[in-house]
Amino acid sequence: MLTIQPHQLSLLDQHQEQRFRTTLCRHIQQTYPAYARLSPITLTRLIGFGLARARCYGLTWQASLGSFVYLMAAVAPDFDRHPAIHALLVNTALPVEGRLAALTERLPPGVWTEASRAAGTIGWFLSQDSFGLDRPARIALALANALPDSAALLEEEALLPRALKRAETRGFLSEDAQFVFAACGLHYGEQFEHQAPWAKGLLTPALTVEAQTALLRVRLALDAGIWL
């Protein structure tokens, strides 16, 4: 009689999970051009956060988990923060594995348009249901996942509020822009906007805040391999 030990089952589960993530990564890169430029390692890591968030809603089937991640790529990385979408995802009157189908069956196109317009890449780093969190708490959660080596810095209670205040003063008003600004503060130093040799030419009124945010993303990608 063949006996499979618990540790063997665990290894099998890990192997199947890795294959699942690899498959999702390949399909997303092939289907959504915006993600084609990301390395498979980076995208697979982001997919891991997406799967964790999908599981926090109780989803367990691979079909449901995969659909959740595809919606992140197709609509918005934080699509589940739209009130109408979130309400169905946590609706206990519906079978858990039937809630994603209910999204497409019950919600009008305008809801998906609103979710897409409010999209933020910060959503790729939200590994739990963040609907009830305020902005600083949501950004802190995303930063801990995006820059795990800086987790100790985030424990300093006033660090993030100071960073968000400086970001706001400079006109970084959207959640995504403040997320990127705070990430730069963690990586380059709290006063990076004054101390980094390249900051003066990048953080200039001659550029829109959107352009500055995009350039800060590029800076982190080039200097540290961090994709935001």
GUTORTOR-918309 format. One line per field, with one value per residue (C-alpha): residue number from 1; chain; x, y, z. Coordinates in Angstrom, 1 decimal. Example, Ala and Ser with C-alpha at 12.3 -4.5 7.8 and 13.67 -1.06 7.14 Angstrom:
! GUTORTOR-918309
gumi = 1|2
pase = A|A
u = 12.3|13.7
v = -4.5|-1.1
w = 7.8|7.1
//
This chain:
! GUTORTOR-918309
gumi = 1|2|3|4|5|6|7|8|9|10|11|12|13|14|15|16|17|18|19|20|21|22|23|24|25|26|27|28|29|30|31|32|33|34|35|36|37|38|39|40|41|42|43|44|45|46|47|48|49|50|51|52|53|54|55|56|57|58|59|60|61|62|63|64|65|66|67|68|69|70|71|72|73|74|75|76|77|78|79|80|81|82|83|84|85|86|87|88|89|90|91|92|93|94|95|96|97|98|99|100|101|102|103|104|105|106|107|108|109|110|111|112|113|114|115|116|117|118|119|120|121|122|123|124|125|126|127|128|129|130|131|132|133|134|135|136|137|138|139|140|141|142|143|144|145|146|147|148|149|150|151|152|153|154|155|156|157|158|159|160|161|162|163|164|165|166|167|168|169|170|171|172|173|174|175|176|177|178|179|180|181|182|183|184|185|186|187|188|189|190|191|192|193|194|195|196|197|198|199|200|201|202|203|204|205|206|207|208|209|210|211|212|213|214|215|216|217|218|219|220|221|222|223|224|225|226|227|228
pase = A|A|A|A|A|A|A|A|A|A|A|A|A|A|A|A|A|A|A|A|A|A|A|A|A|A|A|A|A|A|A|A|A|A|A|A|A|A|A|A|A|A|A|A|A|A|A|A|A|A|A|A|A|A|A|A|A|A|A|A|A|A|A|A|A|A|A|A|A|A|A|A|A|A|A|A|A|A|A|A|A|A|A|A|A|A|A|A|A|A|A|A|A|A|A|A|A|A|A|A|A|A|A|A|A|A|A|A|A|A|A|A|A|A|A|A|A|A|A|A|A|A|A|A|A|A|A|A|A|A|A|A|A|A|A|A|A|A|A|A|A|A|A|A|A|A|A|A|A|A|A|A|A|A|A|A|A|A|A|A|A|A|A|A|A|A|A|A|A|A|A|A|A|A|A|A|A|A|A|A|A|A|A|A|A|A|A|A|A|A|A|A|A|A|A|A|A|A|A|A|A|A|A|A|A|A|A|A|A|A|A|A|A|A|A|A|A|A|A|A|A|A|A|A|A|A|A|A
u = 0.0|1.4|1.6|2.1|3.7|2.4|5.7|5.3|1.8|3.1|5.8|3.2|0.9|3.9|4.8|1.2|0.9|4.2|2.9|-0.4|1.4|3.7|0.7|-1.1|2.0|2.4|-1.2|-1.2|1.9|0.5|-3.0|-2.2|0.6|1.1|2.6|4.6|7.6|7.8|10.1|8.3|9.9|8.5|5.0|4.9|5.6|2.8|0.5|1.3|-0.1|-3.1|-3.8|-3.4|-6.0|-8.3|-8.0|-8.9|-12.4|-12.7|-11.9|-10.2|-10.9|-8.1|-10.7|-11.9|-8.4|-7.2|-10.3|-9.6|-6.0|-7.1|-9.6|-6.6|-4.8|-7.8|-9.7|-7.6|-5.1|-7.4|-10.7|-12.1|-12.1|-15.0|-18.0|-20.3|-17.7|-16.7|-20.3|-20.7|-17.3|-18.3|-22.0|-22.6|-25.9|-24.0|-21.9|-18.2|-17.1|-20.1|-19.4|-17.0|-19.7|-22.2|-19.9|-20.2|-23.9|-25.2|-23.0|-23.5|-20.6|-20.4|-19.1|-16.2|-15.5|-15.3|-13.0|-10.7|-10.6|-9.6|-6.9|-3.7|-0.7|-0.6|-3.3|-0.7|0.8|-2.3|-2.3|-5.5|-8.9|-8.1|-11.6|-12.0|-8.6|-7.8|-5.2|-2.2|-2.9|-3.4|-0.1|1.7|0.4|1.5|4.9|5.6|5.1|6.8|9.9|10.2|13.8|12.4|9.8|11.8|11.7|7.9|7.7|8.8|5.3|5.7|7.8|4.9|2.8|5.8|6.4|2.7|2.7|5.8|4.2|1.0|3.0|4.6|1.3|1.4|-2.3|-3.4|-2.9|-0.7|1.5|1.9|2.7|5.5|6.8|6.8|8.6|11.4|11.7|12.1|14.7|16.7|16.2|13.6|14.7|15.5|13.8|16.5|19.5|19.4|21.6|19.0|16.0|16.2|16.0|13.2|11.0|10.5|7.4|8.4|7.0|3.5|3.0|2.0|5.3|7.3|5.6|6.3|10.0|10.3|9.0|11.6|14.3|13.4|13.3|16.7|18.5|17.0|15.0|11.8|8.7|5.9
v = 0.0|3.4|5.9|9.6|11.4|14.9|16.6|15.0|16.4|19.8|19.7|18.6|21.5|23.9|22.6|22.9|26.4|27.4|25.9|27.8|31.1|30.5|29.8|32.9|35.0|33.7|34.3|37.8|38.8|37.4|39.0|42.4|44.3|46.6|43.6|42.2|44.3|42.9|40.1|36.8|36.8|40.3|39.5|36.1|37.9|40.4|37.5|36.0|39.1|38.9|35.3|36.0|38.8|36.5|33.9|36.4|36.5|32.8|31.8|28.4|27.0|27.7|28.9|31.5|32.5|32.9|34.9|37.3|37.9|38.3|41.0|42.8|42.9|43.6|46.1|47.5|46.0|47.3|46.6|45.0|48.3|49.6|49.6|47.7|45.1|44.7|44.3|41.2|39.7|39.7|38.9|35.9|35.2|34.0|30.9|31.9|30.4|32.0|35.6|36.3|35.1|37.4|40.3|40.0|39.0|41.7|44.7|47.3|48.3|51.7|50.0|48.5|51.8|53.5|50.8|51.1|54.9|54.7|52.1|52.2|50.0|50.0|47.4|44.8|45.0|44.7|41.1|41.4|43.0|46.7|48.1|49.3|50.7|54.4|55.6|55.7|52.1|50.9|52.5|51.1|47.6|48.0|49.4|46.4|44.1|46.3|46.9|44.1|45.1|48.4|46.8|47.9|51.5|51.4|50.5|54.1|55.5|59.0|58.1|57.4|60.3|62.6|61.1|61.5|65.1|66.0|64.2|66.3|69.5|68.8|68.1|64.3|64.0|60.6|57.4|55.9|59.0|59.1|55.4|55.9|59.0|57.2|54.2|56.5|57.9|54.4|53.4|56.6|58.2|60.3|63.6|62.1|65.0|67.4|65.0|62.8|64.4|63.6|64.9|68.6|67.8|65.4|67.0|70.2|72.4|72.1|68.5|67.5|65.4|62.5|62.8|63.1|60.0|58.0|59.1|58.1|54.7|54.4|55.6|52.8|50.2|51.2|51.7|48.9|46.6|47.7|47.8|49.9
w = 0.0|-1.0|1.9|1.3|4.2|5.3|4.2|0.7|0.4|1.4|-1.3|-3.8|-2.9|-3.2|-6.6|-7.8|-6.4|-8.2|-11.5|-11.1|-10.5|-13.5|-15.7|-14.6|-15.2|-18.7|-19.6|-18.2|-20.1|-23.3|-22.9|-21.3|-23.0|-19.9|-18.1|-20.9|-19.9|-16.4|-15.7|-14.9|-11.4|-10.6|-12.0|-10.3|-7.0|-7.6|-8.5|-5.1|-3.4|-5.6|-4.7|-1.0|-1.4|-3.3|-0.6|2.1|0.5|1.0|-2.6|-2.9|-6.4|-8.9|-11.4|-8.9|-7.8|-11.4|-12.3|-9.4|-10.6|-14.2|-13.1|-11.3|-14.7|-16.9|-14.8|-11.9|-9.4|-6.7|-8.4|-5.2|-3.5|-5.5|-3.1|-5.4|-6.2|-2.6|-1.5|-3.7|-2.8|0.9|0.4|2.7|1.0|-2.1|-2.4|-2.0|-5.3|-7.1|-6.1|-9.0|-11.5|-9.7|-10.4|-14.1|-14.0|-11.7|-12.1|-14.9|-17.2|-15.4|-12.2|-14.1|-15.8|-12.4|-11.0|-14.0|-13.7|-10.1|-10.7|-8.8|-9.0|-5.2|-5.6|-6.6|-3.2|-1.1|0.1|2.1|1.9|2.4|1.8|5.4|5.8|5.6|3.1|5.5|6.7|3.1|2.0|5.0|4.1|0.5|1.4|3.7|0.7|-1.9|0.2|2.6|3.6|4.9|7.2|10.3|9.2|8.9|12.6|13.4|14.1|12.7|9.6|7.2|8.3|7.7|4.3|3.3|4.5|2.5|-0.5|-0.1|0.2|-3.1|-4.8|-4.7|-3.9|-5.3|-3.3|-5.9|-6.1|-2.3|-2.3|-4.7|-2.9|0.4|-1.1|-2.4|1.2|2.5|-0.1|-0.5|2.9|4.5|3.0|-0.4|-2.2|-0.8|-0.6|-3.7|-6.4|-9.1|-7.1|-8.0|-11.7|-11.3|-8.6|-10.5|-11.2|-14.9|-14.7|-13.8|-10.6|-12.8|-14.7|-11.5|-10.1|-13.3|-13.2|-9.5|-10.5|-13.2|-10.7|-8.3|-11.0|-12.4|-9.0|-7.0|-9.3|-7.4|-9.6|-8.3
//
